[in-house]
């Protein structure tokens, strides 16, 4: 049934893309006529902030012609990236969205050649794609490009000659008019929210806005209600996506205020809900937890967004709608994914990490998920989306989610989830002694007849954790006999690269040493304990070697269970620990 549904969606998407392309060219012709007769902008009225900081190292690589973006790295021999073949659609969209201008802006103050090189890059883009191109003129790509050009308008425009500036502004006007006519054609997904924000911003930043502001706000009202959950999460369930969306909404709010426009209640309410949601996922080192395709992000990026918080909202203990549990105890922060797989249209970055956990103590991350890479190609992406790349249980080396495969299918529908947990039951009890969480998911039920149950007790002081992972059979299930291959399981705890681990001689304990000198002891029963290699990609795709604790075994009974404990080792002269600032 899933295959039939995917074929039907692919057919529909192919027809819809063809129709959109034909309509887009027709609409663009009309926009050309309007641009010849209507008033043209002579300046940018407002330069919005870019709350995501740039990286000067990336800027230097861009000056050399090397672009590392979503989907890979491309070296432009002549310096202009438009001359090179993009490794995938996501890379091409990222390249044409110009978000990488933030890196050049970060370097501009210390490199006098940055403004002229930036204008040269835009000039080469105008020459190749300025009229129309099916990919670079997709509505959400236009929206992101306009937001990037507005945010870094001073870098682009200051010092330019009048003729070049006029040519640029005419192109911006054409793109804004095209976006106005095509934004509503975008299929369901995060891109629709980007279109709504970009359309509104184009009306605020340019003279002669027409109805772009009102149409953008109307569209934004719908998309916020559809995509932003009551607890402040996003339908993608990605912490990094929440941060990026919140940054866009905050910048839009500031633009409305700067242009003396009222801020709609739906925007303010969304911001007020999302601010504590970002805090919810923030570890003590200032970065975000690694769930569902999100990276740590930089501390300065998180700070830049959170300092715009007018209410200083505190994080909840659980995000019921987004599907996460959180326990802050002493200096420790425990997080656990207890949500179902996102809807297909919002699942292109989702991971198979149901019931995965992360744990940090103070500024030290200890138990992590492996993260995500958007720059190392599809093979790496698939590997790090798998359940085995998360601190949870895997059954038969399979993932709890299934992902769409095939280049043609992915080009049309994205790297979406096509099967995964649809029911996750959660119970939680908070008492003076600590917090108890019990959750069970059905991601393995259809294939193996088993559900994964995880129980965790977090002691109030944050120095003692007890857990249990079990496989619960459906009614009538029996363990594999001699005539069937053995069914394996493994419970994994991926360690942050800064953690030093050693397996005790008895093979039943692992001693962990954090970078702050804290020692912890991990013990488990129900399977053989090993220390195995792992990898960490939490910081923008940077590869770091690390280790993982693995408790593995065979499903020989009708309820195989692994019990584990993690406890801080006392040090001589220990005093009551003080809570470190976030």
Backbone torsions as a table, in degrees:
resi	resn	phi	psi	omega
1	UNK	NA	-39.8	-179.7
2	UNK	-63.7	-39.5	179.7
3	UNK	-64.6	-42.4	178.8
4	UNK	-62.5	-42.7	179.1
5	UNK	-62.8	-40.4	179.7
6	UNK	-66.8	-40.2	178.1
7	UNK	-63.3	-40.7	178.7
8	UNK	-64.2	-41.7	179.0
9	UNK	-65.7	-40.3	179.5
10	UNK	-63.7	-43.1	178.3
11	UNK	-62.0	-45.8	179.1
12	UNK	-63.0	-40.2	179.8
13	UNK	-66.2	-39.1	178.2
14	UNK	-62.1	-46.5	179.0
15	UNK	-64.3	-42.0	-179.3
16	UNK	-64.7	-39.6	178.9
17	UNK	-64.1	-43.3	179.1
18	UNK	-62.8	-43.3	179.5
19	UNK	-64.8	-42.2	180.0
20	UNK	-63.2	-40.8	-179.6
21	UNK	-63.3	-43.2	179.2
22	UNK	-64.4	-44.4	179.7
23	UNK	-65.8	-36.8	-178.2
24	UNK	-63.3	-43.5	179.2
25	UNK	-64.4	-40.2	177.5
26	UNK	-63.7	-45.5	179.7
27	UNK	-63.0	-39.4	-179.4
28	UNK	-64.7	-37.3	176.7
29	UNK	-60.6	-41.8	177.5
30	UNK	-64.6	-38.8	178.7
31	UNK	-65.0	-35.7	176.5
32	UNK	-59.9	-45.0	179.0
33	UNK	-61.8	-41.9	179.0
34	UNK	-63.9	-38.6	-178.3
35	UNK	-66.9	-24.4	178.2
36	UNK	-78.9	-26.4	-174.9
37	UNK	-107.8	-29.7	-177.0
38	UNK	-82.7	168.4	178.6
39	UNK	-68.0	142.5	-179.8
40	UNK	-104.9	143.3	178.2
41	UNK	-69.0	142.9	177.2
42	UNK	-111.5	2.0	-179.5
43	UNK	-168.7	168.8	170.1
44	UNK	-99.8	123.7	-173.5
45	UNK	-77.3	-29.3	-175.4
46	UNK	-143.9	132.0	175.7
47	UNK	-104.3	98.5	-178.5
48	UNK	-68.9	160.6	178.2
49	UNK	-74.9	159.8	167.0
50	UNK	-117.1	108.2	-173.0
51	UNK	-80.2	-10.1	176.4
52	UNK	-94.4	114.1	-174.2
53	UNK	-69.1	151.7	177.3
54	UNK	-86.5	170.2	-177.7
55	UNK	-121.4	118.5	-176.1
56	UNK	-66.5	-29.8	177.1
57	UNK	-64.7	-42.9	176.5
58	UNK	-63.9	-36.9	179.1
59	UNK	-62.1	-41.9	179.0
60	UNK	-64.6	-36.1	177.0
61	UNK	-67.9	-37.5	178.2
62	UNK	-64.7	-41.3	178.4
63	UNK	-60.8	-28.6	178.2
64	UNK	-86.1	-4.3	178.1
65	UNK	96.6	11.6	-179.4
66	UNK	-105.7	122.1	-178.2
67	UNK	-118.1	116.4	175.5
68	UNK	-106.2	107.9	-173.6
69	UNK	-134.0	-177.6	177.9
70	UNK	-54.3	119.4	175.8
71	UNK	103.6	-8.7	177.3
72	UNK	150.0	-174.0	179.5
73	UNK	-121.8	132.8	179.6
74	UNK	-127.4	132.9	175.8
75	UNK	-100.6	115.9	179.5
76	UNK	-88.3	109.7	-174.8
77	UNK	-58.0	-41.8	-179.7
78	UNK	-92.3	2.3	179.0
79	UNK	97.5	-28.2	-179.1
80	UNK	-92.9	119.0	-175.1
81	UNK	-70.5	-18.7	-177.7
82	UNK	-69.2	-16.4	179.8
83	UNK	-81.1	-11.5	-174.3
84	UNK	-103.5	155.3	178.5
85	UNK	-79.0	130.4	179.0
86	UNK	-76.8	140.6	-179.1
87	UNK	-68.7	-22.9	180.0
88	UNK	-163.9	171.3	-179.4
89	UNK	-63.4	-41.3	-178.1
90	UNK	-60.7	-39.0	177.8
91	UNK	-63.8	-46.5	-178.1
92	UNK	-61.4	-40.4	179.2
93	UNK	-67.0	-40.8	178.6
94	UNK	-65.0	-42.8	179.1
95	UNK	-60.9	-47.2	-177.7
96	UNK	-77.3	-10.5	175.7
97	UNK	-83.1	-15.1	173.2
98	UNK	63.2	20.2	176.0
99	UNK	-62.6	-23.1	179.7
100	UNK	-67.2	-6.7	174.9
101	UNK	-60.9	-25.4	-179.9
102	UNK	-61.0	-31.5	178.5
103	UNK	-68.0	-43.1	178.9
104	UNK	-65.0	-38.6	177.3
105	UNK	-62.2	-36.2	-179.7
106	UNK	-65.5	-27.7	-177.9
107	UNK	-95.1	-16.7	-169.0
108	UNK	-56.1	-39.1	-176.5
109	UNK	-65.5	-23.2	-176.3
110	UNK	-114.3	11.3	-179.7
111	UNK	-146.9	107.5	-172.9
112	UNK	-69.0	-16.0	-178.8
113	UNK	-86.2	-6.5	-175.3
114	UNK	-63.7	-48.2	-178.0
115	UNK	-58.7	-45.1	-178.2
116	UNK	-67.3	-38.0	178.3
117	UNK	-67.1	-38.3	177.4
118	UNK	-61.2	-45.7	179.1
119	UNK	-65.0	-35.0	177.8
120	UNK	-64.9	-42.4	178.2
121	UNK	-60.4	-43.4	179.2
122	UNK	-67.7	-36.8	177.4
123	UNK	-61.3	-44.2	179.3
124	UNK	-66.9	-33.9	176.4
125	UNK	-65.6	-44.8	179.9
126	UNK	-60.3	-36.9	-179.3
127	UNK	-67.1	-35.9	-175.4
128	UNK	-95.5	-34.5	-173.2
129	UNK	-125.9	3.2	-174.2
130	UNK	-65.5	-26.6	179.8
131	UNK	-82.4	-59.8	175.3
132	UNK	-174.9	145.1	175.8
133	UNK	-152.9	136.9	-171.9
134	UNK	-58.1	-41.7	-177.1
135	UNK	-82.8	-51.1	-174.1
136	UNK	-70.4	-13.6	177.2
137	UNK	-106.4	17.5	170.9
138	UNK	-64.4	143.9	-171.6
139	UNK	-54.6	-45.6	-177.2
140	UNK	-70.6	-26.2	175.6
141	UNK	-72.0	-42.8	175.1
142	UNK	-58.5	-46.6	-177.8
143	UNK	-57.7	-47.4	-179.9
144	UNK	-66.2	-38.3	179.4
145	UNK	-64.1	-45.5	179.4
146	UNK	-62.7	-42.7	178.3
147	UNK	-61.8	-38.4	179.1
148	UNK	-68.9	-43.8	179.3
149	UNK	-65.1	-39.6	177.5
150	UNK	-65.2	-46.6	-176.2
151	UNK	-62.4	-33.9	-177.6
152	UNK	-113.4	30.9	-176.8
153	UNK	-62.8	-35.7	-179.7
154	UNK	-64.8	-42.2	176.8
155	UNK	-60.0	-39.0	-175.5
156	UNK	-76.0	-43.9	-166.8
157	UNK	-94.6	-42.5	-174.9
158	UNK	-59.4	128.8	-179.1
159	UNK	89.2	-2.8	179.9
160	UNK	-85.4	158.4	179.2
161	UNK	-83.1	163.3	-172.6
162	UNK	-62.3	-40.5	-176.9
163	UNK	-65.5	-46.1	-179.8
164	UNK	-64.3	-42.3	-179.5
165	UNK	-62.5	-40.3	178.9
166	UNK	-64.8	-40.5	178.7
167	UNK	-62.8	-41.7	179.1
168	UNK	-63.7	-46.0	-177.2
169	UNK	-66.1	-34.4	175.5
170	UNK	-63.9	-43.2	177.8
171	UNK	-63.1	-43.0	178.6
172	UNK	-59.8	-41.8	179.6
173	UNK	-63.7	-43.2	178.5
174	UNK	-61.9	-43.6	179.9
175	UNK	-64.9	-40.7	179.8
176	UNK	-64.1	-41.0	178.5
177	UNK	-67.0	-39.2	178.3
178	UNK	-65.1	-41.6	178.5
179	UNK	-61.9	-39.1	179.7
180	UNK	-59.0	-37.4	-176.9
181	UNK	-85.4	-19.3	-172.0
182	UNK	-116.4	-8.9	-174.7
183	UNK	-56.9	-38.8	-176.2
184	UNK	-74.9	-7.7	-179.7
185	UNK	-82.6	-13.1	-175.0
186	UNK	-66.7	136.8	-179.8
187	UNK	-66.1	163.3	179.5
188	UNK	-56.4	136.0	179.4
189	UNK	151.2	178.3	-178.7
190	UNK	-58.8	-26.5	-177.3
191	UNK	-62.3	-28.7	179.9
192	UNK	-65.8	-36.5	177.1
193	UNK	-66.7	-41.0	176.3
194	UNK	-59.6	-43.3	179.0
195	UNK	-60.7	-44.0	-178.6
196	UNK	-62.8	-43.2	179.7
197	UNK	-67.6	-44.5	-179.9
198	UNK	-63.3	-39.9	179.1
199	UNK	-64.4	-45.2	178.5
200	UNK	-62.6	-43.1	-178.5
201	UNK	-64.5	-35.7	178.8
202	UNK	-63.1	-35.8	177.3
203	UNK	-71.5	-29.3	-178.7
204	UNK	-81.9	-29.0	-172.5
205	UNK	-95.5	-13.2	-177.2
206	UNK	-116.8	148.4	170.1
207	UNK	-66.1	163.0	177.7
208	UNK	54.3	59.8	-173.4
209	UNK	-73.7	-15.4	-175.9
210	UNK	60.7	-132.6	-178.8
211	UNK	-105.5	18.5	-175.3
212	UNK	-65.4	-38.5	-179.8
213	UNK	-65.4	-48.7	-177.8
214	UNK	-65.7	-41.3	179.1
215	UNK	-67.6	-39.2	178.6
216	UNK	-64.1	-42.2	179.9
217	UNK	-68.5	-35.0	176.1
218	UNK	-62.8	-44.8	179.0
219	UNK	-66.4	-38.9	-178.8
220	UNK	-65.4	-37.5	177.6
221	UNK	-57.0	-44.4	-179.4
222	UNK	-67.8	-46.2	-174.3
223	UNK	-69.9	-36.2	177.1
224	UNK	-63.5	-44.3	180.0
225	UNK	-64.4	-33.3	-178.5
226	UNK	-81.2	-35.3	-168.9
227	UNK	-104.7	-30.3	-178.8
228	UNK	-93.3	121.4	-173.2
229	UNK	-80.3	161.1	-177.7
230	UNK	-56.7	-28.9	-179.3
231	UNK	-90.1	5.7	177.3
232	UNK	96.5	-3.9	177.9
233	UNK	-78.9	177.3	179.1
234	UNK	-119.0	152.7	-177.0
235	UNK	-58.5	-24.3	176.8
236	UNK	-70.9	-19.8	-177.7
237	UNK	65.5	20.9	-179.3
238	UNK	-99.1	122.5	176.7
239	UNK	-57.9	-39.6	-179.7
240	UNK	-67.4	-37.1	176.5
241	UNK	-63.4	-38.2	177.2
242	UNK	-60.2	-46.2	179.2
243	UNK	-60.4	-47.9	-176.7
244	UNK	-65.5	-41.1	178.8
245	UNK	-66.4	-42.1	177.8
246	UNK	-61.3	-41.9	178.8
247	UNK	-59.2	-44.2	178.7
248	UNK	-62.2	-42.2	-178.5
249	UNK	-68.7	-38.3	178.1
250	UNK	-64.4	-43.5	178.8
251	UNK	-62.9	-40.1	177.9
252	UNK	-64.9	-42.7	177.3
253	UNK	-58.1	-44.8	180.0
254	UNK	-64.7	-34.4	177.5
255	UNK	-67.3	-41.2	177.4
256	UNK	-61.0	-43.7	179.4
257	UNK	-65.4	-43.5	-179.8
258	UNK	-61.6	-33.2	179.8
259	UNK	-94.3	12.7	175.3
260	UNK	58.7	43.3	175.7
261	UNK	-109.8	145.8	177.1
262	UNK	-67.5	143.5	176.8
263	UNK	-87.9	116.3	179.8
264	UNK	-57.1	145.0	-178.3
265	UNK	-59.5	-35.6	-177.8
266	UNK	-63.8	-34.1	178.3
267	UNK	-71.6	-47.4	-179.3
268	UNK	-62.5	-41.5	179.0
269	UNK	-63.7	-39.9	178.5
270	UNK	-63.3	-44.3	178.9
271	UNK	-61.3	-44.3	-178.8
272	UNK	-63.1	-32.6	178.1
273	UNK	-78.5	-34.7	-173.2
274	UNK	-79.9	-28.3	-179.9
275	UNK	-57.5	-54.7	177.6
276	UNK	-65.4	-23.2	178.0
277	UNK	-68.0	-38.4	175.0
278	UNK	-64.2	-43.0	176.9
279	UNK	-60.5	-33.2	-178.7
280	UNK	-55.5	-40.7	-174.0
281	UNK	-95.4	8.1	-173.9
282	UNK	-91.6	118.9	175.3
283	UNK	-76.8	171.6	-176.8
284	UNK	-64.1	-20.6	178.0
285	UNK	-81.1	-0.9	177.5
286	UNK	96.0	-13.2	179.7
287	UNK	-93.1	174.5	-176.1
288	UNK	-93.8	157.9	175.0
289	UNK	-69.8	156.5	-173.7
290	UNK	-102.5	86.1	177.0
291	UNK	-128.5	141.9	170.2
292	UNK	51.1	50.2	171.6
293	UNK	86.9	0.9	-178.6
294	UNK	-89.5	146.8	173.7
295	UNK	-97.7	175.0	178.9
296	UNK	-59.5	-35.4	-166.8
297	UNK	63.9	165.3	-177.9
298	UNK	-86.2	152.8	178.0
299	UNK	-60.5	-37.2	-179.4
300	UNK	-66.2	-33.1	177.4
301	UNK	-67.0	-44.8	178.9
302	UNK	-65.2	-43.5	178.0
303	UNK	-60.5	-42.1	-177.4
304	UNK	-61.1	-32.6	178.0
305	UNK	-80.9	-47.3	-173.5
306	UNK	-68.0	-26.2	179.1
307	UNK	-70.6	-9.4	173.9
308	UNK	-87.9	3.4	-177.4
309	UNK	-76.1	119.2	-179.1
310	UNK	-83.4	-19.2	-171.9
311	UNK	-108.8	-16.0	-176.9
312	UNK	53.2	47.1	-177.5
313	UNK	-65.3	136.9	-178.7
314	UNK	-87.8	145.6	-179.6
315	UNK	-67.6	147.6	175.6
316	UNK	-74.9	170.2	175.0
317	UNK	-83.6	-24.7	177.2
318	UNK	-148.5	144.7	174.9
319	UNK	-103.6	93.5	-174.6
320	UNK	-65.2	-38.5	-176.4
321	UNK	-79.9	-40.0	-180.0
322	UNK	-79.0	-29.6	173.9
323	UNK	94.3	55.8	176.9
324	UNK	-143.6	154.0	173.8
325	UNK	-119.2	145.9	-177.5
326	UNK	-140.7	133.7	174.4
327	UNK	-131.4	119.4	172.7
328	UNK	-104.7	113.5	-176.2
329	UNK	-133.3	117.3	-176.0
330	UNK	59.5	-125.4	178.2
331	UNK	-94.2	0.8	-175.0
332	UNK	-96.3	148.4	172.8
333	UNK	-128.8	121.5	179.4
334	UNK	-113.1	131.0	178.6
335	UNK	-129.5	145.7	-178.0
336	UNK	-146.4	135.3	178.4
337	UNK	-83.9	115.9	179.7
338	UNK	-127.0	35.5	-177.0
339	UNK	-112.4	161.3	176.2
340	UNK	-79.7	168.1	177.4
341	UNK	-63.4	139.5	178.9
342	UNK	-62.3	159.9	174.0
343	UNK	-57.6	146.0	-173.7
344	UNK	-48.6	-43.6	-176.6
345	UNK	-65.7	-16.9	-178.4
346	UNK	-114.5	16.2	-170.2
347	UNK	-111.3	11.7	-173.9
348	UNK	-65.3	-19.7	176.7
349	UNK	-114.5	5.0	-175.3
350	UNK	-69.4	151.0	-179.7
351	UNK	-114.2	160.8	177.6
352	UNK	-91.5	63.7	-173.1
353	UNK	-117.7	33.4	-177.4
354	UNK	-60.9	132.0	-177.9
355	UNK	69.3	13.8	174.5
356	UNK	-69.6	151.4	-178.7
357	UNK	-126.7	157.7	169.4
358	UNK	-134.5	149.3	-178.2
359	UNK	-143.8	129.4	174.3
360	UNK	-129.9	155.6	177.9
361	UNK	-129.8	115.4	-173.4
362	UNK	60.1	-127.4	178.9
363	UNK	-93.3	8.1	-176.0
364	UNK	-106.1	120.2	170.4
365	UNK	-78.2	140.0	-178.5
366	UNK	-119.1	-68.3	177.0
367	UNK	-96.6	128.6	-174.9
368	UNK	-136.1	171.1	161.8
369	UNK	-98.1	162.2	-171.8
370	UNK	-71.5	-19.6	179.4
371	UNK	97.9	-159.7	-176.8
372	UNK	-145.2	150.8	174.4
373	UNK	-125.3	130.1	176.5
374	UNK	-109.4	3.8	-173.4
375	UNK	-121.9	0.5	-174.6
376	UNK	-110.2	10.1	175.4
377	UNK	95.7	169.1	-172.1
378	UNK	-67.7	-34.8	-179.4
379	UNK	-61.4	-44.4	177.9
380	UNK	-65.6	-42.4	-179.3
381	UNK	-59.2	-46.1	-179.5
382	UNK	-62.0	-41.3	-178.8
383	UNK	-63.1	-40.6	-175.4
384	UNK	-85.8	-9.1	172.0
385	UNK	-85.1	-16.1	-175.7
386	UNK	-68.2	155.6	179.5
387	UNK	-59.6	-34.7	-178.2
388	UNK	-63.0	-17.2	178.2
389	UNK	-89.6	12.9	-177.9
390	UNK	-126.7	156.5	-179.1
391	UNK	-84.9	77.3	-179.5
392	UNK	-157.3	-169.2	-178.9
393	UNK	-94.7	138.2	170.4
394	UNK	-115.6	145.7	-180.0
395	UNK	-118.0	125.2	178.5
396	UNK	56.0	31.9	-179.8
397	UNK	57.9	20.1	179.7
398	UNK	-99.3	160.3	177.0
399	UNK	-93.2	152.4	178.6
400	UNK	-75.7	-11.0	174.8
401	UNK	-121.6	154.3	171.8
402	UNK	-111.4	144.2	-176.2
403	UNK	-118.8	150.1	178.0
404	UNK	-67.0	138.1	179.2
405	UNK	-124.3	163.6	179.4
406	UNK	98.5	126.7	-175.3
407	UNK	-59.4	-43.6	-178.1
408	UNK	-62.4	-43.4	-179.6
409	UNK	-65.6	-43.2	-178.4
410	UNK	-66.8	-39.1	178.2
411	UNK	-60.6	-34.1	-178.6
412	UNK	-84.3	-42.4	-169.9
413	UNK	-113.6	-9.8	-175.5
414	UNK	85.4	171.0	-177.2
415	UNK	-82.6	60.0	-170.1
416	UNK	-82.5	161.4	172.8
417	UNK	-79.9	132.7	179.5
418	UNK	-114.5	0.2	176.4
419	UNK	-172.1	138.2	-178.8
420	UNK	-179.0	-173.2	-179.3
421	UNK	-55.6	127.7	177.8
422	UNK	-112.4	-10.5	178.3
423	UNK	-141.7	119.6	175.7
424	UNK	-126.1	115.7	179.4
425	UNK	-94.8	132.2	-176.3
426	UNK	-131.3	134.9	171.0
427	UNK	-129.4	139.8	-178.1
428	UNK	-140.2	140.3	176.2
429	UNK	-133.2	126.2	177.2
430	UNK	-112.8	121.8	179.5
431	UNK	-132.9	175.9	-179.9
432	UNK	-60.5	-34.0	-177.9
433	UNK	-74.3	-23.8	-178.8
434	UNK	156.2	-166.8	-176.9
435	UNK	-120.4	135.5	179.3
436	UNK	-117.1	127.4	179.7
437	UNK	-124.4	131.2	175.6
438	UNK	-128.3	126.5	-179.1
439	UNK	-140.8	151.2	179.7
440	UNK	-144.6	136.5	-179.0
441	UNK	-126.4	158.9	-174.3
442	UNK	-107.8	21.9	-176.9
443	UNK	-63.0	-24.1	179.7
444	UNK	-105.1	1.0	-171.6
445	UNK	-65.2	-46.4	-176.4
446	UNK	-65.2	-37.0	-176.6
447	UNK	-86.5	-35.8	-171.9
448	UNK	-122.9	-7.0	-179.6
449	UNK	74.0	18.7	-177.4
450	UNK	-129.7	146.7	173.3
451	UNK	-113.9	148.2	179.4
452	UNK	-95.9	125.4	177.0
453	UNK	-115.1	132.0	176.4
454	UNK	-124.7	129.8	174.0
455	UNK	-118.2	135.5	179.9
456	UNK	-137.4	133.5	172.7
457	UNK	-119.0	123.1	179.7
458	UNK	-107.6	113.7	178.7
459	UNK	-64.7	150.6	-172.9
460	UNK	-58.5	-33.6	-178.1
461	UNK	-77.4	-11.1	179.8
462	UNK	74.3	22.3	-179.9
463	UNK	-121.6	8.7	-177.5
464	UNK	-149.7	123.3	-178.7
465	UNK	-128.7	134.8	177.3
466	UNK	-124.5	137.5	-178.4
467	UNK	-142.0	161.2	177.4
468	UNK	-146.6	127.5	175.1
469	UNK	-116.5	126.2	-177.5
470	UNK	-135.9	154.4	174.0
471	UNK	-106.9	118.3	-174.1
472	UNK	-102.8	120.0	-176.8
473	UNK	-80.7	152.7	171.4
474	UNK	-77.5	167.0	-176.7
475	UNK	-59.9	130.9	177.4
476	UNK	88.1	-1.0	-179.1
477	UNK	-74.4	143.3	175.3
478	UNK	-130.1	147.8	179.3
479	UNK	-62.5	153.1	177.8
480	UNK	-57.9	135.5	178.7
481	UNK	-92.1	-166.7	-178.5
482	UNK	-67.4	-22.9	-177.1
483	UNK	-85.6	-0.2	-179.9
484	UNK	-122.4	149.7	177.5
485	UNK	-64.9	148.0	-178.7
486	UNK	-64.3	146.5	179.1
487	UNK	-100.7	121.0	-175.3
488	UNK	-101.0	156.7	171.1
489	UNK	-137.8	159.4	175.9
490	UNK	-150.8	131.1	173.3
491	UNK	-104.1	122.1	-173.7
492	UNK	-112.9	141.7	172.9
493	UNK	-128.7	98.8	-179.8
494	UNK	-76.2	135.2	-177.3
495	UNK	-100.7	144.5	174.9
496	UNK	-65.8	147.2	-176.9
497	UNK	-58.6	-22.7	-179.7
498	UNK	-82.2	-3.4	179.5
499	UNK	-90.7	130.6	174.9
500	UNK	-98.5	128.2	-174.9
501	UNK	-124.0	143.7	175.5
502	UNK	-142.8	134.4	179.9
503	UNK	-85.5	127.1	-179.5
504	UNK	-65.9	159.1	-177.0
505	UNK	-62.5	-29.2	-179.7
506	UNK	-76.3	-6.8	177.8
507	UNK	70.9	7.4	-176.5
508	UNK	-110.8	-4.5	-177.2
509	UNK	-137.3	150.8	172.3
510	UNK	-125.8	129.5	177.9
511	UNK	-98.3	128.3	-177.9
512	UNK	-114.8	133.3	177.4
513	UNK	-118.5	119.2	179.6
514	UNK	-84.7	165.1	-176.8
515	UNK	-67.9	-18.6	177.9
516	UNK	-88.9	4.7	178.6
517	UNK	95.7	-8.7	178.5
518	UNK	-66.6	138.5	174.3
519	UNK	-108.9	141.1	179.7
520	UNK	-132.9	149.3	177.0
521	UNK	-117.4	130.0	177.1
522	UNK	-111.0	129.8	177.9
523	UNK	-130.5	150.8	178.7
524	UNK	-154.5	153.0	172.6
525	UNK	-132.1	158.4	178.5
526	UNK	104.6	1.9	179.0
527	UNK	-177.8	168.5	179.1
528	UNK	-79.2	132.0	-179.6
529	UNK	-94.1	130.6	174.8
530	UNK	-136.8	157.1	169.6
531	UNK	-105.8	122.5	-176.1
532	UNK	-127.2	159.2	178.5
533	UNK	-64.7	150.5	174.7
534	UNK	-146.8	-177.9	-179.3
535	UNK	-142.2	150.9	-178.6
536	UNK	-127.3	126.2	-179.6
537	UNK	-128.3	43.1	-175.3
538	UNK	-81.4	-14.1	-172.7
539	UNK	-115.9	75.7	174.2
540	UNK	65.6	26.5	178.1
541	UNK	91.0	-1.6	177.4
542	UNK	-65.4	124.2	-176.4
543	UNK	-82.3	124.9	175.9
544	UNK	-130.4	130.4	177.6
545	UNK	-75.6	143.5	176.8
546	UNK	-153.3	-165.8	-178.9
547	UNK	-130.2	166.1	175.8
548	UNK	-137.6	142.9	171.2
549	UNK	-87.4	128.2	-178.6
550	UNK	-124.7	127.4	172.2
551	UNK	-111.7	110.1	-171.9
552	UNK	-118.8	154.8	177.8
553	UNK	-171.0	-175.9	178.4
554	UNK	-109.2	146.8	177.3
555	UNK	-82.1	94.1	-177.5
556	UNK	-106.2	-17.2	-179.1
557	UNK	-118.9	178.1	-179.4
558	UNK	-87.6	5.2	176.3
559	UNK	-157.9	66.6	178.7
560	UNK	-63.3	137.0	-173.4
561	UNK	-136.4	135.6	172.4
562	UNK	-113.7	125.1	175.1
563	UNK	-109.2	135.0	-177.1
564	UNK	-139.0	157.4	179.6
565	UNK	-143.4	143.3	179.6
566	UNK	-132.6	119.7	-173.4
567	UNK	-138.0	139.0	177.9
568	UNK	-73.1	136.9	177.2
569	UNK	-87.0	131.6	-179.1
570	UNK	-70.7	145.3	176.0
571	UNK	-113.1	151.3	-180.0
572	UNK	-58.7	130.8	178.5
573	UNK	80.4	13.5	178.0
574	UNK	-57.7	134.3	171.5
575	UNK	-111.9	163.7	176.4
576	UNK	-53.6	128.9	-175.5
577	UNK	-69.8	139.2	173.8
578	UNK	-93.4	144.9	-179.2
579	UNK	-72.8	127.9	178.8
580	UNK	-80.4	145.0	179.1
581	UNK	-68.3	145.8	177.6
582	UNK	-75.5	NA	NA
